[in-house]
Amino acid sequence: MDPVREQKQQARKDVKQLLRALTLEQMSDESKRCYVPVVEDKQSNMKFLHLDDMGCLRNVPPFDILEPPDTYGDGSPRQDGEG
């Protein structure tokens, strides 16, 4: 199997496993917040977006890693953990 393809598959498995480990109770508790790293550009700059609902995650190319969109369901900007 192609090494890049193997890395993609392993990255998807790792992210899914991590997200499954988070319970909905932990995610909804206001004293605890989950932030997911999101790569912004080809220079690997990152931001950390608030994850409020596992259902909002989408596969993002080229590695099909699960990431939340830049906005919440109501259209407001998603909270950045570094902002």
Distance bins in CASP14 RR format, pairs under 12 A and 6 or more apart:
PFRMAT RR
TARGET T0000
AUTHOR 0000-0000-0000
RMODE 2
METHOD distances of the structure
MODEL  1
1 7 0 0 0 0 0 1 0 0 0 0 0
1 8 0 0 0 0 0 1 0 0 0 0 0
1 9 0 0 0 0 1 0 0 0 0 0 0
1 10 0 0 0 0 0 1 0 0 0 0 0
2 8 0 0 0 0 1 0 0 0 0 0 0
2 9 0 0 0 0 0 1 0 0 0 0 0
3 9 0 0 0 0 0 1 0 0 0 0 0
3 10 0 0 0 0 0 1 0 0 0 0 0
4 10 0 0 0 0 0 1 0 0 0 0 0
4 11 0 0 0 0 0 1 0 0 0 0 0
4 62 0 0 0 0 1 0 0 0 0 0 0
4 63 0 0 0 0 1 0 0 0 0 0 0
5 11 0 0 0 0 0 1 0 0 0 0 0
5 12 0 0 0 0 0 1 0 0 0 0 0
5 62 0 0 0 0 0 1 0 0 0 0 0
5 63 0 0 0 0 1 0 0 0 0 0 0
5 64 0 0 0 0 0 1 0 0 0 0 0
6 12 0 0 0 0 0 1 0 0 0 0 0
6 13 0 0 0 0 0 1 0 0 0 0 0
6 63 0 0 0 0 0 1 0 0 0 0 0
7 13 0 0 0 0 0 1 0 0 0 0 0
7 14 0 0 0 0 0 1 0 0 0 0 0
7 62 0 0 0 0 0 1 0 0 0 0 0
7 63 1 0 0 1 0 0 0 0 0 0 0
7 64 0 0 0 0 0 1 0 0 0 0 0
7 65 0 0 0 0 0 1 0 0 0 0 0
8 14 0 0 0 0 0 1 0 0 0 0 0
8 15 0 0 0 0 0 1 0 0 0 0 0
8 59 0 0 0 0 0 1 0 0 0 0 0
8 60 0 0 0 0 0 1 0 0 0 0 0
8 61 0 0 0 0 1 0 0 0 0 0 0
8 62 1 0 0 1 0 0 0 0 0 0 0
8 63 1 0 1 0 0 0 0 0 0 0 0
8 64 1 0 0 1 0 0 0 0 0 0 0
8 65 0 0 0 0 1 0 0 0 0 0 0
9 15 0 0 0 0 0 1 0 0 0 0 0
9 16 0 0 0 0 0 1 0 0 0 0 0
9 63 0 0 0 0 1 0 0 0 0 0 0
9 64 0 0 0 0 1 0 0 0 0 0 0
9 65 0 0 0 0 0 1 0 0 0 0 0
10 16 0 0 0 0 0 1 0 0 0 0 0
10 17 0 0 0 0 0 1 0 0 0 0 0
10 63 0 0 0 0 1 0 0 0 0 0 0
10 64 0 0 0 0 0 1 0 0 0 0 0
10 65 0 0 0 0 0 1 0 0 0 0 0
11 17 0 0 0 0 0 1 0 0 0 0 0
11 18 0 0 0 0 0 1 0 0 0 0 0
11 37 0 0 0 0 0 1 0 0 0 0 0
11 39 0 0 0 0 0 1 0 0 0 0 0
11 59 0 0 0 0 0 1 0 0 0 0 0
11 60 0 0 0 0 0 1 0 0 0 0 0
11 62 0 0 0 0 0 1 0 0 0 0 0
11 63 1 0 1 0 0 0 0 0 0 0 0
11 64 0 0 0 0 1 0 0 0 0 0 0
11 65 1 0 1 0 0 0 0 0 0 0 0
11 66 0 0 0 0 1 0 0 0 0 0 0
11 67 0 0 0 0 0 1 0 0 0 0 0
12 18 0 0 0 0 0 1 0 0 0 0 0
12 19 0 0 0 0 0 1 0 0 0 0 0
12 57 0 0 0 0 0 1 0 0 0 0 0
12 59 0 0 0 0 1 0 0 0 0 0 0
12 60 0 0 0 0 0 1 0 0 0 0 0
12 63 1 0 0 1 0 0 0 0 0 0 0
12 64 1 0 1 0 0 0 0 0 0 0 0
12 65 1 0 0 1 0 0 0 0 0 0 0
12 66 1 0 0 1 0 0 0 0 0 0 0
12 67 0 0 0 0 0 1 0 0 0 0 0
13 19 0 0 0 0 0 1 0 0 0 0 0
13 20 0 0 0 0 0 1 0 0 0 0 0
13 63 0 0 0 0 0 1 0 0 0 0 0
13 64 0 0 0 0 0 1 0 0 0 0 0
13 65 0 0 0 0 0 1 0 0 0 0 0
13 66 0 0 0 0 0 1 0 0 0 0 0
14 20 0 0 0 0 0 1 0 0 0 0 0
14 21 0 0 0 0 0 1 0 0 0 0 0
14 37 0 0 0 0 0 1 0 0 0 0 0
14 63 0 0 0 0 0 1 0 0 0 0 0
14 65 0 0 0 0 1 0 0 0 0 0 0
14 66 0 0 0 0 0 1 0 0 0 0 0
15 21 0 0 0 0 0 1 0 0 0 0 0
15 22 0 0 0 0 0 1 0 0 0 0 0
15 36 0 0 0 0 1 0 0 0 0 0 0
15 37 0 0 0 0 1 0 0 0 0 0 0
15 38 0 0 0 0 0 1 0 0 0 0 0
15 51 0 0 0 0 0 1 0 0 0 0 0
15 54 0 0 0 0 0 1 0 0 0 0 0
15 57 0 0 0 0 1 0 0 0 0 0 0
15 58 0 0 0 0 0 1 0 0 0 0 0
15 59 0 0 0 0 0 1 0 0 0 0 0
15 60 0 0 0 0 0 1 0 0 0 0 0
15 63 0 0 0 0 1 0 0 0 0 0 0
15 64 0 0 0 0 1 0 0 0 0 0 0
15 65 1 0 1 0 0 0 0 0 0 0 0
15 66 1 0 1 0 0 0 0 0 0 0 0
15 67 0 0 0 0 1 0 0 0 0 0 0
15 68 0 0 0 0 0 1 0 0 0 0 0
16 22 0 0 0 0 0 1 0 0 0 0 0
16 54 0 0 0 0 0 1 0 0 0 0 0
16 57 0 0 0 0 1 0 0 0 0 0 0
16 59 0 0 0 0 0 1 0 0 0 0 0
16 64 0 0 0 0 0 1 0 0 0 0 0
16 65 0 0 0 0 1 0 0 0 0 0 0
16 66 1 0 0 1 0 0 0 0 0 0 0
17 66 0 0 0 0 0 1 0 0 0 0 0
18 34 0 0 0 0 1 0 0 0 0 0 0
18 36 0 0 0 0 1 0 0 0 0 0 0
18 37 0 0 0 0 0 1 0 0 0 0 0
18 51 0 0 0 0 0 1 0 0 0 0 0
18 54 0 0 0 0 0 1 0 0 0 0 0
18 57 0 0 0 0 0 1 0 0 0 0 0
18 65 0 0 0 0 0 1 0 0 0 0 0
18 66 0 0 0 0 1 0 0 0 0 0 0
19 26 0 0 0 0 0 1 0 0 0 0 0
19 27 0 0 0 0 1 0 0 0 0 0 0
19 34 0 0 0 0 1 0 0 0 0 0 0
19 36 0 0 0 0 1 0 0 0 0 0 0
19 51 1 0 0 1 0 0 0 0 0 0 0
19 53 0 0 0 0 0 1 0 0 0 0 0
19 54 1 0 0 1 0 0 0 0 0 0 0
19 55 0 0 0 0 1 0 0 0 0 0 0
19 56 0 0 0 0 0 1 0 0 0 0 0
19 57 1 0 0 1 0 0 0 0 0 0 0
19 65 0 0 0 0 0 1 0 0 0 0 0
19 66 1 0 0 1 0 0 0 0 0 0 0
19 67 0 0 0 0 0 1 0 0 0 0 0
19 68 0 0 0 0 0 1 0 0 0 0 0
20 26 0 0 0 0 0 1 0 0 0 0 0
20 27 0 0 0 0 0 1 0 0 0 0 0
20 54 0 0 0 0 1 0 0 0 0 0 0
20 57 0 0 0 0 0 1 0 0 0 0 0
20 66 0 0 0 0 0 1 0 0 0 0 0
21 27 0 0 0 0 0 1 0 0 0 0 0
21 34 0 0 0 0 0 1 0 0 0 0 0
21 54 0 0 0 0 0 1 0 0 0 0 0
22 28 0 0 0 0 0 1 0 0 0 0 0
22 29 0 0 0 0 0 1 0 0 0 0 0
22 32 0 0 0 0 1 0 0 0 0 0 0
22 33 0 0 0 0 0 1 0 0 0 0 0
22 34 1 0 1 0 0 0 0 0 0 0 0
22 35 0 0 0 0 0 1 0 0 0 0 0
22 36 0 0 0 0 0 1 0 0 0 0 0
22 51 1 0 0 1 0 0 0 0 0 0 0
22 52 0 0 0 0 0 1 0 0 0 0 0
22 53 0 0 0 0 0 1 0 0 0 0 0
22 54 1 0 0 1 0 0 0 0 0 0 0
22 57 0 0 0 0 0 1 0 0 0 0 0
23 29 0 0 0 0 1 0 0 0 0 0 0
23 32 0 0 0 0 0 1 0 0 0 0 0
23 34 0 0 0 0 0 1 0 0 0 0 0
23 54 0 0 0 0 0 1 0 0 0 0 0
24 32 0 0 0 0 0 1 0 0 0 0 0
24 34 0 0 0 0 0 1 0 0 0 0 0
24 51 0 0 0 0 0 1 0 0 0 0 0
24 52 0 0 0 0 0 1 0 0 0 0 0
24 53 0 0 0 0 1 0 0 0 0 0 0
24 54 1 0 0 1 0 0 0 0 0 0 0
24 55 0 0 0 0 0 1 0 0 0 0 0
25 31 0 0 0 0 0 1 0 0 0 0 0
25 32 0 0 0 0 1 0 0 0 0 0 0
25 34 0 0 0 0 0 1 0 0 0 0 0
26 32 1 0 1 0 0 0 0 0 0 0 0
26 33 0 0 0 0 1 0 0 0 0 0 0
26 34 1 0 0 1 0 0 0 0 0 0 0
26 51 0 0 0 0 0 1 0 0 0 0 0
26 52 0 0 0 0 0 1 0 0 0 0 0
26 54 0 0 0 0 0 1 0 0 0 0 0
27 33 0 0 0 0 1 0 0 0 0 0 0
27 34 1 0 1 0 0 0 0 0 0 0 0
27 35 0 0 0 0 0 1 0 0 0 0 0
27 36 0 0 0 0 0 1 0 0 0 0 0
27 50 0 0 0 0 1 0 0 0 0 0 0
27 51 1 0 0 1 0 0 0 0 0 0 0
27 52 1 0 0 1 0 0 0 0 0 0 0
27 53 1 0 0 1 0 0 0 0 0 0 0
27 54 1 0 0 1 0 0 0 0 0 0 0
27 55 0 0 0 0 0 1 0 0 0 0 0
27 56 0 0 0 0 0 1 0 0 0 0 0
27 57 0 0 0 0 0 1 0 0 0 0 0
27 68 0 0 0 0 0 1 0 0 0 0 0
28 34 0 0 0 0 0 1 0 0 0 0 0
28 51 0 0 0 0 0 1 0 0 0 0 0
28 52 0 0 0 0 1 0 0 0 0 0 0
28 53 0 0 0 0 1 0 0 0 0 0 0
28 54 0 0 0 0 0 1 0 0 0 0 0
29 52 0 0 0 0 0 1 0 0 0 0 0
30 50 0 0 0 0 0 1 0 0 0 0 0
30 52 0 0 0 0 0 1 0 0 0 0 0
32 50 0 0 0 0 0 1 0 0 0 0 0
32 51 0 0 0 0 0 1 0 0 0 0 0
32 52 0 0 0 0 0 1 0 0 0 0 0
33 48 0 0 0 0 0 1 0 0 0 0 0
33 49 0 0 0 0 0 1 0 0 0 0 0
33 50 1 0 0 1 0 0 0 0 0 0 0
33 51 0 0 0 0 1 0 0 0 0 0 0
33 52 0 0 0 0 1 0 0 0 0 0 0
33 78 0 0 0 0 0 1 0 0 0 0 0
33 79 1 0 0 1 0 0 0 0 0 0 0
33 80 0 0 0 0 0 1 0 0 0 0 0
33 81 0 0 0 0 1 0 0 0 0 0 0
34 48 0 0 0 0 1 0 0 0 0 0 0
34 49 0 0 0 0 1 0 0 0 0 0 0
34 50 1 0 0 1 0 0 0 0 0 0 0
34 51 1 0 1 0 0 0 0 0 0 0 0
34 52 0 0 0 0 1 0 0 0 0 0 0
34 53 0 0 0 0 0 1 0 0 0 0 0
34 54 0 0 0 0 1 0 0 0 0 0 0
34 56 0 0 0 0 0 1 0 0 0 0 0
34 57 0 0 0 0 0 1 0 0 0 0 0
34 68 0 0 0 0 1 0 0 0 0 0 0
34 78 0 0 0 0 0 1 0 0 0 0 0
34 79 0 0 0 0 0 1 0 0 0 0 0
34 81 0 0 0 0 0 1 0 0 0 0 0
35 46 0 0 0 0 0 1 0 0 0 0 0
35 47 0 0 0 0 1 0 0 0 0 0 0
35 48 1 1 0 0 0 0 0 0 0 0 0
35 49 1 0 0 1 0 0 0 0 0 0 0
35 50 1 0 1 0 0 0 0 0 0 0 0
35 51 1 0 0 1 0 0 0 0 0 0 0
35 52 0 0 0 0 0 1 0 0 0 0 0
35 67 0 0 0 0 0 1 0 0 0 0 0
35 68 0 0 0 0 1 0 0 0 0 0 0
35 78 0 0 0 0 1 0 0 0 0 0 0
35 79 0 0 0 0 1 0 0 0 0 0 0
35 80 0 0 0 0 1 0 0 0 0 0 0
35 81 1 0 1 0 0 0 0 0 0 0 0
35 82 0 0 0 0 1 0 0 0 0 0 0
35 83 0 0 0 0 0 1 0 0 0 0 0
36 46 0 0 0 0 0 1 0 0 0 0 0
36 47 0 0 0 0 1 0 0 0 0 0 0
36 48 1 0 0 1 0 0 0 0 0 0 0
36 49 1 0 1 0 0 0 0 0 0 0 0
36 50 0 0 0 0 1 0 0 0 0 0 0
36 51 1 0 1 0 0 0 0 0 0 0 0
36 52 0 0 0 0 0 1 0 0 0 0 0
36 53 0 0 0 0 0 1 0 0 0 0 0
36 54 0 0 0 0 0 1 0 0 0 0 0
36 56 0 0 0 0 0 1 0 0 0 0 0
36 57 0 0 0 0 1 0 0 0 0 0 0
36 58 0 0 0 0 0 1 0 0 0 0 0
36 60 0 0 0 0 0 1 0 0 0 0 0
36 65 0 0 0 0 1 0 0 0 0 0 0
36 66 1 0 0 1 0 0 0 0 0 0 0
36 67 1 0 0 1 0 0 0 0 0 0 0
36 68 1 0 1 0 0 0 0 0 0 0 0
36 69 0 0 0 0 0 1 0 0 0 0 0
36 70 0 0 0 0 0 1 0 0 0 0 0
36 78 0 0 0 0 1 0 0 0 0 0 0
36 79 0 0 0 0 0 1 0 0 0 0 0
36 80 0 0 0 0 0 1 0 0 0 0 0
36 81 0 0 0 0 1 0 0 0 0 0 0
37 44 0 0 0 0 0 1 0 0 0 0 0
37 45 0 0 0 0 0 1 0 0 0 0 0
37 46 1 0 1 0 0 0 0 0 0 0 0
37 47 1 0 0 1 0 0 0 0 0 0 0
37 48 1 0 1 0 0 0 0 0 0 0 0
37 49 0 0 0 0 1 0 0 0 0 0 0
37 50 0 0 0 0 0 1 0 0 0 0 0
37 51 0 0 0 0 0 1 0 0 0 0 0
37 60 0 0 0 0 0 1 0 0 0 0 0
37 65 0 0 0 0 1 0 0 0 0 0 0
37 66 0 0 0 0 0 1 0 0 0 0 0
37 67 0 0 0 0 1 0 0 0 0 0 0
37 68 0 0 0 0 0 1 0 0 0 0 0
37 80 0 0 0 0 0 1 0 0 0 0 0
37 81 0 0 0 0 0 1 0 0 0 0 0
37 82 0 0 0 0 0 1 0 0 0 0 0
38 44 0 0 0 0 0 1 0 0 0 0 0
38 45 0 0 0 0 1 0 0 0 0 0 0
38 46 1 0 0 1 0 0 0 0 0 0 0
38 47 1 0 1 0 0 0 0 0 0 0 0
38 48 1 0 0 1 0 0 0 0 0 0 0
38 49 1 0 1 0 0 0 0 0 0 0 0
38 50 0 0 0 0 0 1 0 0 0 0 0
38 51 0 0 0 0 0 1 0 0 0 0 0
38 57 0 0 0 0 0 1 0 0 0 0 0
38 58 0 0 0 0 0 1 0 0 0 0 0
38 60 0 0 0 0 1 0 0 0 0 0 0
38 65 0 0 0 0 1 0 0 0 0 0 0
38 66 0 0 0 0 0 1 0 0 0 0 0
38 67 1 0 1 0 0 0 0 0 0 0 0
38 68 1 0 0 1 0 0 0 0 0 0 0
38 69 0 0 0 0 1 0 0 0 0 0 0
38 70 0 0 0 0 1 0 0 0 0 0 0
38 78 0 0 0 0 1 0 0 0 0 0 0
38 80 0 0 0 0 1 0 0 0 0 0 0
38 81 0 0 0 0 0 1 0 0 0 0 0
38 82 0 0 0 0 0 1 0 0 0 0 0
39 45 1 0 0 1 0 0 0 0 0 0 0
39 46 1 0 1 0 0 0 0 0 0 0 0
39 47 0 0 0 0 1 0 0 0 0 0 0
39 48 0 0 0 0 0 1 0 0 0 0 0
39 49 0 0 0 0 0 1 0 0 0 0 0
39 60 0 0 0 0 1 0 0 0 0 0 0
39 61 0 0 0 0 0 1 0 0 0 0 0
39 62 0 0 0 0 0 1 0 0 0 0 0
39 63 0 0 0 0 1 0 0 0 0 0 0
39 65 0 0 0 0 1 0 0 0 0 0 0
39 67 0 0 0 0 1 0 0 0 0 0 0
40 46 1 0 0 1 0 0 0 0 0 0 0
40 47 1 0 1 0 0 0 0 0 0 0 0
40 48 0 0 0 0 0 1 0 0 0 0 0
40 49 0 0 0 0 0 1 0 0 0 0 0
40 60 0 0 0 0 0 1 0 0 0 0 0
40 67 0 0 0 0 0 1 0 0 0 0 0
40 70 0 0 0 0 0 1 0 0 0 0 0
40 80 0 0 0 0 0 1 0 0 0 0 0
40 82 0 0 0 0 0 1 0 0 0 0 0
41 47 0 0 0 0 0 1 0 0 0 0 0
42 62 0 0 0 0 0 1 0 0 0 0 0
45 82 0 0 0 0 0 1 0 0 0 0 0
46 65 0 0 0 0 0 1 0 0 0 0 0
46 67 0 0 0 0 0 1 0 0 0 0 0
46 80 0 0 0 0 0 1 0 0 0 0 0
46 81 0 0 0 0 0 1 0 0 0 0 0
46 82 0 0 0 0 1 0 0 0 0 0 0
47 67 0 0 0 0 0 1 0 0 0 0 0
47 68 0 0 0 0 0 1 0 0 0 0 0
47 70 0 0 0 0 1 0 0 0 0 0 0
47 77 0 0 0 0 0 1 0 0 0 0 0
47 78 0 0 0 0 1 0 0 0 0 0 0
47 79 0 0 0 0 0 1 0 0 0 0 0
47 80 1 0 1 0 0 0 0 0 0 0 0
47 81 1 0 0 1 0 0 0 0 0 0 0
47 82 1 0 0 1 0 0 0 0 0 0 0
47 83 0 0 0 0 1 0 0 0 0 0 0
48 67 0 0 0 0 0 1 0 0 0 0 0
48 68 0 0 0 0 0 1 0 0 0 0 0
48 78 0 0 0 0 0 1 0 0 0 0 0
48 79 0 0 0 0 1 0 0 0 0 0 0
48 80 1 0 0 1 0 0 0 0 0 0 0
48 81 1 0 1 0 0 0 0 0 0 0 0
48 82 1 0 1 0 0 0 0 0 0 0 0
48 83 0 0 0 0 1 0 0 0 0 0 0
49 56 0 0 0 0 1 0 0 0 0 0 0
49 57 0 0 0 0 0 1 0 0 0 0 0
49 58 0 0 0 0 0 1 0 0 0 0 0
49 60 0 0 0 0 0 1 0 0 0 0 0
49 66 0 0 0 0 0 1 0 0 0 0 0
49 67 1 0 0 1 0 0 0 0 0 0 0
49 68 1 0 1 0 0 0 0 0 0 0 0
49 69 0 0 0 0 1 0 0 0 0 0 0
49 70 1 0 0 1 0 0 0 0 0 0 0
49 71 0 0 0 0 1 0 0 0 0 0 0
49 72 0 0 0 0 1 0 0 0 0 0 0
49 77 0 0 0 0 1 0 0 0 0 0 0
49 78 1 0 1 0 0 0 0 0 0 0 0
49 79 1 0 0 1 0 0 0 0 0 0 0
49 80 1 0 0 1 0 0 0 0 0 0 0
49 81 1 0 0 1 0 0 0 0 0 0 0
49 82 0 0 0 0 1 0 0 0 0 0 0
49 83 0 0 0 0 0 1 0 0 0 0 0
50 56 0 0 0 0 0 1 0 0 0 0 0
50 68 1 0 0 1 0 0 0 0 0 0 0
50 69 0 0 0 0 0 1 0 0 0 0 0
50 70 0 0 0 0 0 1 0 0 0 0 0
50 71 0 0 0 0 0 1 0 0 0 0 0
50 72 0 0 0 0 1 0 0 0 0 0 0
50 76 0 0 0 0 0 1 0 0 0 0 0
50 77 0 0 0 0 0 1 0 0 0 0 0
50 78 1 0 1 0 0 0 0 0 0 0 0
50 79 1 1 0 0 0 0 0 0 0 0 0
50 80 1 0 0 1 0 0 0 0 0 0 0
50 81 1 0 0 1 0 0 0 0 0 0 0
50 82 0 0 0 0 0 1 0 0 0 0 0
50 83 0 0 0 0 0 1 0 0 0 0 0
51 57 1 0 0 1 0 0 0 0 0 0 0
51 58 0 0 0 0 0 1 0 0 0 0 0
51 66 0 0 0 0 1 0 0 0 0 0 0
51 67 0 0 0 0 1 0 0 0 0 0 0
51 68 1 0 1 0 0 0 0 0 0 0 0
51 69 0 0 0 0 0 1 0 0 0 0 0
51 72 0 0 0 0 0 1 0 0 0 0 0
51 78 0 0 0 0 1 0 0 0 0 0 0
51 79 0 0 0 0 1 0 0 0 0 0 0
51 80 0 0 0 0 0 1 0 0 0 0 0
51 81 0 0 0 0 0 1 0 0 0 0 0
52 68 0 0 0 0 1 0 0 0 0 0 0
52 69 0 0 0 0 0 1 0 0 0 0 0
52 71 0 0 0 0 0 1 0 0 0 0 0
52 72 1 0 0 1 0 0 0 0 0 0 0
52 73 0 0 0 0 1 0 0 0 0 0 0
52 74 0 0 0 0 0 1 0 0 0 0 0
52 76 0 0 0 0 0 1 0 0 0 0 0
52 78 0 0 0 0 1 0 0 0 0 0 0
52 79 0 0 0 0 1 0 0 0 0 0 0
53 68 0 0 0 0 1 0 0 0 0 0 0
53 69 0 0 0 0 0 1 0 0 0 0 0
53 72 0 0 0 0 1 0 0 0 0 0 0
53 73 0 0 0 0 1 0 0 0 0 0 0
53 74 0 0 0 0 0 1 0 0 0 0 0
53 78 0 0 0 0 0 1 0 0 0 0 0
54 66 0 0 0 0 1 0 0 0 0 0 0
54 68 0 0 0 0 1 0 0 0 0 0 0
55 66 0 0 0 0 1 0 0 0 0 0 0
55 67 0 0 0 0 0 1 0 0 0 0 0
55 68 0 0 0 0 1 0 0 0 0 0 0
55 69 0 0 0 0 0 1 0 0 0 0 0
55 72 0 0 0 0 0 1 0 0 0 0 0
55 73 0 0 0 0 0 1 0 0 0 0 0
56 66 0 0 0 0 1 0 0 0 0 0 0
56 67 0 0 0 0 1 0 0 0 0 0 0
56 68 1 0 1 0 0 0 0 0 0 0 0
56 69 1 0 0 1 0 0 0 0 0 0 0
56 70 0 0 0 0 0 1 0 0 0 0 0
56 71 0 0 0 0 1 0 0 0 0 0 0
56 72 1 0 0 1 0 0 0 0 0 0 0
56 73 1 0 0 1 0 0 0 0 0 0 0
56 74 0 0 0 0 0 1 0 0 0 0 0
56 75 0 0 0 0 0 1 0 0 0 0 0
56 78 0 0 0 0 1 0 0 0 0 0 0
57 64 0 0 0 0 0 1 0 0 0 0 0
57 65 0 0 0 0 1 0 0 0 0 0 0
57 66 1 0 1 0 0 0 0 0 0 0 0
57 67 1 0 0 1 0 0 0 0 0 0 0
57 68 1 0 1 0 0 0 0 0 0 0 0
57 69 0 0 0 0 1 0 0 0 0 0 0
57 78 0 0 0 0 0 1 0 0 0 0 0
58 64 0 0 0 0 1 0 0 0 0 0 0
58 65 0 0 0 0 1 0 0 0 0 0 0
58 66 1 0 0 1 0 0 0 0 0 0 0
58 67 1 0 0 1 0 0 0 0 0 0 0
58 68 1 0 0 1 0 0 0 0 0 0 0
58 69 1 0 0 1 0 0 0 0 0 0 0
58 70 0 0 0 0 0 1 0 0 0 0 0
59 65 1 0 0 1 0 0 0 0 0 0 0
59 66 1 0 0 1 0 0 0 0 0 0 0
59 67 0 0 0 0 1 0 0 0 0 0 0
59 68 0 0 0 0 0 1 0 0 0 0 0
59 69 0 0 0 0 0 1 0 0 0 0 0
60 66 1 0 0 1 0 0 0 0 0 0 0
60 67 1 0 1 0 0 0 0 0 0 0 0
60 68 0 0 0 0 1 0 0 0 0 0 0
60 69 0 0 0 0 1 0 0 0 0 0 0
60 70 0 0 0 0 0 1 0 0 0 0 0
61 67 0 0 0 0 0 1 0 0 0 0 0
67 78 0 0 0 0 0 1 0 0 0 0 0
68 77 0 0 0 0 0 1 0 0 0 0 0
68 78 1 0 0 1 0 0 0 0 0 0 0
68 79 0 0 0 0 0 1 0 0 0 0 0
68 80 0 0 0 0 0 1 0 0 0 0 0
68 81 0 0 0 0 0 1 0 0 0 0 0
69 75 0 0 0 0 1 0 0 0 0 0 0
69 76 0 0 0 0 0 1 0 0 0 0 0
69 77 0 0 0 0 0 1 0 0 0 0 0
69 78 1 0 0 1 0 0 0 0 0 0 0
70 76 0 0 0 0 0 1 0 0 0 0 0
70 77 1 0 0 1 0 0 0 0 0 0 0
70 78 1 0 1 0 0 0 0 0 0 0 0
70 79 0 0 0 0 0 1 0 0 0 0 0
70 80 0 0 0 0 1 0 0 0 0 0 0
71 77 1 0 1 0 0 0 0 0 0 0 0
71 78 1 0 1 0 0 0 0 0 0 0 0
71 79 0 0 0 0 0 1 0 0 0 0 0
71 80 0 0 0 0 0 1 0 0 0 0 0
72 78 1 0 1 0 0 0 0 0 0 0 0
72 79 0 0 0 0 1 0 0 0 0 0 0
77 83 0 0 0 0 0 1 0 0 0 0 0
END
